[in-house]
Amino acid sequence: MAGVLLPMRRFHPMDRDTDLLLPLSVQDWLSKGHLARYVVEVVEGLDLGVLVQAYDGTGSTPYHPAMLFWRC
C-alpha cells in the first residue's frame, strides 16, 4: 500500500519550532554557591583508587566510583 498515509494518533505530535526545554548543561541550573557544587568538590578530592582497582572488569561498562557518592 505505497502512498497510503496512516493515522498518526499513536505518536506524539512533532513541533520542530520549540526550543530546547532543558539547558545544555546542569551547571546552568546551579547558582555559584549551590550545595551540589560543594558535594562535587568534596567527592573529587576523595582518594577512590582502592575502589577503582577493586573493579575486576567483568560485566557491562561500569560507572566511575565517584558517581556512587554524588548520587546519594
Secondary structure, DSSP 8 states (H G I E B T S, - for coil): -TT-----TTS----TT---SS-S-GGGTS-TT-HHHHHHHHHHTS--HHHHHH----SS----HHHHHHT-
